[in-house]
Amino acid sequence: MCGIVAYIGPKEAYPIIIKGLQRLEYRGYDSAGVAILNGTFNLYKRKGKVSDLVDFINAKKTNGTSGIGHTRWATHGKPDDTNAHPHTSGDDNLVLVHNGIIENYAVLKRALENEGHVFKSETDTEVLVHLIQEIQTRENLPLEDAVRISLTKVIGAYAIVVMDKRDPEKLVGARKQSPLVIGIGEDEFFMASDATPIVEHTKQVVYLNDGEIAVVNRNGEMEIKTIESNKIQRPYVHQLELQIEQLEKGGYDYFMMKEIHEQPKTIGDAMRGRINADEGWIRLGGVDEYSAKMSKASRFIIAGCGTSWHAGLIGEYLLEDLARMPVEVEYASELRYRNPIINEDDVVVALSQSGETADTLAAIELAQKRNALVYGIVNVVGSSIARITDAGSYIHAGPEIGVASTKAFTGQVTLLTMMALSLAHKRGTISESYYHRLLVELENIPGKLAKVLEKAKQIEYIAREIKDANNALYLGRGYNFPVALEGALKLKEISYIHAEGYPAAEMKHGPIALIDENMPVIVICTNKSAYDKIASNVQEVKARKGMVIAIVAEGDEEISKMADYSIEIPDTEEPLTPLLSVVPLQLLSYYIAVMRGCNVDQPRNLAKSVTVE
């Protein structure tokens, strides 16, 4: 969840590293630090955001052509200057940055203290750099060998970069269950947690695999080995398609608002080349490749965390309704610690925006041990999930910088919709006429979503009316129940208002006790199949003086008259309504958060990529 940047080459390192940390700040913003090597380490660390670090450094000495930087999401030890990275060895010869968790750090720390090591911080990371020092000194080893041996003693997840001031011509990086990418320039190298700090310097990157260690030097040489010291002969060099413009706000105040408004395009990008309503086909690479196994699967298990779990719930409705496939949706964090029944005739669908979610990766590993087919739906090209799954599809949403996911959610739902439609057609579980109607309507979704975004000013007005609420309730039925969960999560994430999502019929089984004139109730009322039922739910709220904000289909009269506020969305086929109904909820959360003075892109205590348990 932390962000790592490192550089070695002919240029000044500090500007590259600071700009890289600013690009990676969505991964953690509790504290930040840099170490620039120029004979000795010029090391600066500061609690707070990268901007606080920049202000602290100001006119201090930063010259040097190699260095490392880090922006932190705290795990071990509170956010403060001492616990911020980089961390140094006891003799101050080594400096290290780390993303991950060293699970056995306490045991290692006690052993090192018995050897005379003294620790300054509360972090697990400082233990690792002291361990490397101990092994390097005791066995008189070069840095890369000391790192390799140290990592054989470590239990946990890590991406690290280490420097030795006595050996200033090299950087050493390693990874296990946390991402690390190497950018290859002209006699220069970059290391980072993802490609965003690298793209403006080079388009050529190597993604380290689990259990690999890379040594890069100022002569333009790179060597990659496994922890067992086996050399990787020809690491595959990827060509980045990421554009620098995608990492800018483009005139919006926050990345989240930019990403909300990008959704007509990103949903279109997710479908481009994969669907043709006129010719009546869907071509989804991994589904086509494994169509026989997927069509005959005993069941689908969809695993994800947070927003991805909500997308998975919609996937369950789609696959069961259209393809008539049995589906279970699992929190990846729970699946990995149960003893689940997973068989070789099951299909496990892993959902993750980053492709690096630690719990989802662990769930994949479990499924692969049970010989299930694992299909990944991710956004980040070259990510761990994309590389280790049997098949999969990218959602092609581009970088999502805002911590609260928006366009990645609708991208995941779009892919799950295409998967369900493809399997339904192959299995003959829907009629040809309905299949073609859904294809046509799916192609129309980007245009209809653009019309939803035209409601932004109306939604901003409604937000002003409820911004001071302490609690909120979101209700939905059928396909829109997971949308209610997602709307509640967005409000919690960025405005810090307590909110809960419920199936509308469950309101009478508890939540109705909370409803009064101070409780806004957001009800998604677009379901044709249960319209009368959800209208009754709205009446029940109004009977208890609750404020109702209704998401309704264009032309709705009955519920709109009952509600205090209504937001119309274009009419569409019921399985496709989540792609439209979620967007007013994203906008509502955004405006409320801004009005409450919250940092929309960097909500407190959260980070974008959850690479630790």
N, C-alpha and C positions, 0 to 999 in steps of 0.2 A: 504494500500500500504506500510505501515511501517512494520517493523519486531519486534516482541516481543519475549523475552526469560525470563523465571524465573525459579528459583530452590529453593527447600527447602529439606534438608536431612542431612545426616552425613558427606558429602564430602565438600571440599572447593568449593564454588559457583563460584568464579571468572573465573577459567579456563573453566568451563562448559558454562558459559554465554558468554564469549568472543568467544569461538569456535562456539556456537550457532549463535551469531550475524554474524560471518563470513559466516555461511551457509545460513543465511537469507538476506545477503546484497543485493541480487537481488531485494528485495522488496523496497529498498530505501537506498541511500548512500549520502544524503546531510549532515548528522551529525550522531553521535552515542554517547551513554552514558550508564553507569552502576551505580547501587547503591547496595553496599554490606552492609548487616546489621551485626554489631558486637558491640552491646551496643548502638552505634550510627550509622548513615549512612555514609559510605565512598562513596561519590558521585562524579563521574568524567564524564564530558561531553566535546565533542569536535566537531567542525565543520569539515566536510570532511568524509573520509571513516573510517571503523573500524580500519584499520592499523594506522591511525592518532591518534585514541583514545588509542591504545596499546602503541604507542610511547610516548604519553602524560603521561600515567599512569606509565610506566616504573617501577621504584622501589618504587612507592608509596604504601601505606598500602591497601591491598586488602583481608586480611584474614577475613573469615566469612563463615558460612554454609547456608546462605540464601541470595537471592538477585534477582534483576531484571535488564534487559538490553533492549536496544531499538536502532534500526537503522532507520533513518527517511527519508521519502519523504515529503518535506515541503508542507503544505497547508496554515495554518495561521501563518504568520511571516516568515521572510527570514531565510535561513540556517545560523545559527551562534551558538556560544557556549551557549548563554542565552536561545534561543528557542529550543535547543536540549532537548530531554527527557533523563532521568526521570525528572519529575517536583515535587516540594515539596509543602506542605501546608504552610500557613503563620506561623504556630507555629513549623514547621520543624518536626512534628511527623509523617507525612504521606508522602509517596513517591509513584508516579504513572507513569505508561507508558500506551500509548494509540495509537491504530490504528483506524482511522476513522475521522469523522467530527461532532462536536457538533454544530448543526445549530443555536440554540438559545443561543449561548454562550454570545453574546453581552448583551442580556436582563439579563441573569444570572449575568454577570460581574457587571453591573450597580447596581443590587440589593445587591451584596456582597460588593461593594465599599461603599454603603450606610451603611453597617454594620461594616465598618472599615477595610476591607481587602485591602491589597496593593499587586499589581501584578508586577512581575519582567519582564515577557516575553510578547510577542504578541500572544501567542498561545491560542487556545480554550481549550487545555488540562489542562493548569494551572487553568483555571476557574473551571474545574470539580473537581480537587483535593481540591481546596478551598471550593467548595460546600459541599464535603464530610466532610471536617473539621467542617464547620459551623453546619451541621446537627448533626454530632457526638457530638460536644461540647454542643450544645444547648439542646439536648435531652438525653445526657449521654448514648449513645448507643455503643454496640460492633461494630467493624469495618464493619462486613458483613451487619448488619442492616442499618448502615449509608450509605453504598454503595447502597444497595437495594432501599432505600427511595430516595437517590439522583438521581438514574437512572430513577425514575418515573417522575422526573422533566425535564429530558433531551429529546430534539428532535434531532435526527440524528442517525449516525452509530458509533458503537464503539466495540472494543475489548480492555479490560483493565486488568491490574494486579495492585493490590494495596498492600502495606505493611505498618504496623504501628510499630514503634520501641518500643512502650509500650506493644505490644502484639507480640513478635518476633517468636512465635511458629506457625504462620499461614500465608498463602497467600490467597488473595481473587481475583478471576478472574470473568469476566462477558463478555457477547457478545450480540451484536445485529447488524446483517448485515455485520459483519466483523469476520473473522474466529479466533477461539481459540481452541487449542487442549491440553489435559492434558495427560502427560505421567506418567504411574504408575510403580515405581520401588520398590526396597526393602526398606521399610520405607523412601521413598523419592518420591517427585513429581516434575514434570517438567511442565511448561506451555509455549506454543509457538504459533506463528501464523500458522505454519504448522509443519509437522512431521520431516522435515529435521534436526533440531537440536536435536531431541529426539532419532532418530533411533539407534545411537551407544550406547545408555544407556538402552533402553527398547523397546520392540516390542508391549507392551500393551498400548493402548491409548483410551481416551474417547473424542469424539467430542462434544463440547457444542453446544446446539441448541440456536436459537434466544430467547432472553428474559430469559436466564438462568444465574445463579450466582453459582460459585463453591467456596467452602472453603476447603483448604487442610492444613493438619498440620503435624508436625514432628513425630507424633505417627503413621503415615500411614493411617490416617482417611481422608475420603473425603465425603463431603456432597454437594449435588446439589439441588438448589431450583429455582423456577421461581421468577420473579420480584414481583409477587403477593404473594410470600412466601409459595407456595405449594411445598412440598418436592418431588423430583424425587426419587422413591423408588429404582429402579435398573437400573442405567445408563448402556447402552450397551458398553461393552469393545471390541474394535476392535483389531485384530492382524495385525500388520504392515507387509507387504510383501516387503517393500522398503529395498534395500541393501546399505550398506555404500559405496560400490564401485561405485554406480551410482552417488554419489555426488562428485566424484573426476574427474579431467580433463583427466586422463588416458593417459598422455604423450602429449596431445595437448596444444597449447599455450592458447587457449580460449575454454570455454565451447561451444560457438556457433559452432566452427569447429568440435568439438567432436560430437555435436548433429546433424550437417549436415551429418556426416559420419555414424551416427547410423541409418539413415533412411531406408536402406535396411532391417535392423533387426526390426525396430519399425513398419514398414508397415507390415512385416511378422507377428509380434506379434498381430497387430490389426486384422489380418485375421485368426489367429490360432484357430482352433476349430469352426470357423464360416463359412467356405467355403470349399467345396470339388468339384473341377471341374470334376474329374473322375466320381463321383456319381451324379453330377448335382444339388447340393443343397447349399443354404445359410441359416444359422440359426443365426439370430440376435435376442437375447432374447426378448427385448421390442417390436420389430416389430412383432415377432411371437405371443406374448401375446395379442397384440392389432391389429392383422392383419385385422380383419373384419372392425373395425372402421377406421383404416388408409387407407385401400383399398377403402373405400366409402366416405372418407373425402371430404368436399366441396372444401377445398384448404389446402395447407401447408403454414405456415408463419415461416420463418427461421429468428431468431434474434441472433445477435452477435455484437461484437465491434472489430475494428481494423482488424487484421489478420483473426479472426474468421468470420467477416463479408465477407471477400473475399472468405473464404471457403464456406460460405453460398451461395454466388453467383454461385459458381461451382455446389453446391447442387441444385440450381434452374434449371440450364441447365440439370443436370442429371435427376431430377424428372420429368421435363416437357418432355424432349426428350425420355426417356426410359419408364417411368411409365404413361406418359400423365396425370399428375396431375397438376392443377394450383398452382403456387407458388408465394409468395411475399417474398422478402428479406428485412429485416428492420434493421436499426441501432437500437440496444436496447435502446440507449440513447435518440432516438427520439420517438420510439414507446411508451415509458412510459409517455411521456408528451403530446402526441396527445390524441384524443378521438377515437381510432381505432375501426373499426367494426370487432369484434372477436366473433364468435358464437360457440355453443357447438359442432357443427359438423366440426370445424376446428382442425387442428393439428398444434401446435406450437413447433418447434424444436429450442432448446436453445443450442448455441455453446459457449464454454468457456474452455480454457486450464486449468485455475486454479479452475474453478467451484465456484469462489467467486466474479466474476465481478459484481459490485454493480448495474449497469444499467441493466444487463441481469437478475439478481435476481428480480429487480423491474418489469421488463417486464413479467417474469414468474408469479409473484403475480397478475398482471393485467389479464393475460390469464386465470389463475385459477379462478378468480372472475367471468369470463365470461363462465366458465365451459368447456373450450377447453381442449383437451388432450395435455399434455405437455411432450415432449420427450427431455431428456438431452443428449448431447454428450460432455463429459468432459474427462480430463486426470487425475485429482487428486482424488484418492480414498477417500471416506468419505467427500468430499467437500459439500458445502451447496446445490449447484444445484443438485448434485447426490442424496441428501437426500430428496429434496422437490418435485422433478418432479414425474410424474405418472409412467414413465418408462424411460429407457435410456440405453446407452452403454458407457463403458470406452474405450478410444483409446489405452490404455496400452503402452504409449510411454515412461514411466518412467519419472523421474524428468527432467524438462526443466529449466536449470539455466540461460542460456543466455536470456537477456531481449527480444531480437528480436526472435520471434517464428519461428522455422523451422520444427522440427519433429512433433510438435503438429499440424501444418497446414496440413502436408501430412497425418497425422493420422486422422484428421477430414475429409479430402477429401476421404480417404479410407472408413471410416464408412458411409459417405453419398453415396458413390458409391455402397456399399453393400446394403444400405437401398433402393436405387432406383432400383437396380437389383432385390431385393427380391419382392418389390411391383410390378414391371413390370411383373415378372413371375407369381405372384398371379393374377394379373389383365389381363394377356394374351395380353399385349400391345406390346410385342416383340416376334419374332419367336423363336422356340426352338433352332434352329441352331445359331442364333445371341446370344441368352442367353448363350449357352455353349461356344461360341467363346469368349465372354467377360469374363466368369469365368476363362477359361484357361489363357487368357491374363492377367487378374488381378493377378493370381497366379505367373505369370512370371515377374511382375513389380519389386519385390525386386532384382532379378538378373539383370534386365535391368538398374535399378537405380545404381547398383554397377558399371556398365560400364560408366554411366554418371560421377560418381565420379573419374574415371580414367582420365577425362579431366581436372583435377584441375590445372595442370601446364600450360596448354594452356590458361585456364581462368585467371590464375594469370598474364600471359603475357599481355593479353588484358586489364586487370585491370590497369596495369602499363601505358598503352597508354592513358587511359581516366581519371586517378585519379585526375587530376587538373581541370577537368571540373567544372563549376559552376551550370550547369543545365543538366538534362537528360530527354529524352522522351521515354516511353515504350508503344509499340503498340501490340495489339493482337486482334484476331477475335474469335467469338464463345466461345468455352470452354477456350480459351487462353486469352480472354479479362480480366477475373478476375486475371489470372496469371500476366498480365501486371501491374495491380493495385498492386498486392502483391510485384512484383519486385521493383516497384517504392517506395513502403513503406519501404522495407528493406534498400534501398539506403539512403533514408531520415533518417531513424532511427539511423543508425550506422555510416554513413560517413558525415552526415550533408550537403549533396549535395541536392539542390532542384530537385525533380523529380516528374513527373506526368505520370499516366497511362491513356491510352485512347483506345477506340475501334479504330482499324486502319482506318476505313472509316470516323471517325470523325476528323481525322487530318486536312482535308480540311476545316473544320468548325471553324478554329481558330488557333490551335497549329502550323500549317504549317508556320505561320508568324514568329515563333521563330527560325526556322531551318536555321543554317548556318554552316560553317566549324568547329565551336567551340561547336556544340551541338551533343553529341552522341545520337543516336536513336537506342534503343534495340527493335528489332522486332521478335516476336515469329511466326515462319512461318511453323509450322508443320501441319496445317489444310489441309487435303485432299479436303474437301468440298468447300474451298474458296481459293485454292492455287493461282489461276490466279489473284484473287482480291488483295491478300496480296503482290504478286509479283509486281503488279502495284503500290501499296503503297511504296514499297522499291524504285522503279524507281523514284517516286515523291520526295522522300527524297534525292536521289542521284543527281537529277536535280538541287537541291538547295544547293549542296555541303555539305550536312549532312553526318556525319560518321555513317555507318550502322553496327551494330553488330546483326547478325541473328542467331536465334536458329532454326535449321533445322533438318529434319529427315535424318537418315543415307542414303548416296547415292544421296542426293540432288545435282543437278548441276546448275539449272537455277538461283536460288536466291543466292547460294554460290558464283557464279561468279560476281554477282552485288554487294554483300556486301563487306565491308572492312575487316570484320572478320566474320567467321561463326563457330558455335559450333554445332556439330552433336549430336543428341540423338537417341537411338534406336527407330525404327518404332514401333508403337502400334496402337490399336484401338483409334479412335478420342476421345471418352468420357474419356479415361484414360490418355490422353496426359498431363494434368496438373500435375500428379504425377511425371512426368519426366522433363517437361519443366521448372518447377519452380526451380529445383536444380541448374542449371547453374546461375540463377539470384541470388540465395542465396550465391553461391561461389563468384560471381562477386562483390557483395556488401561487403562481408567479406574482400576480398583482397584489395579493394579500401580503406576501413576503416582502415585496418592495415597500409597501405602505407601512409595514411594521419595522422597517429599517434593517432587515436581515440581508446578509450577503447571500444572494440567490445561488451563485455559482459554487460557493465554498461554505456550505452549511456547517455549523459547529459539530465537531466530533465525527464527521463523516469523511470518507475518501472515496475516490471514484473506483479504483480497482482494488478489490478485497483479496489480497494475496496471502493473507494470514488467517488462521482459524479464529 
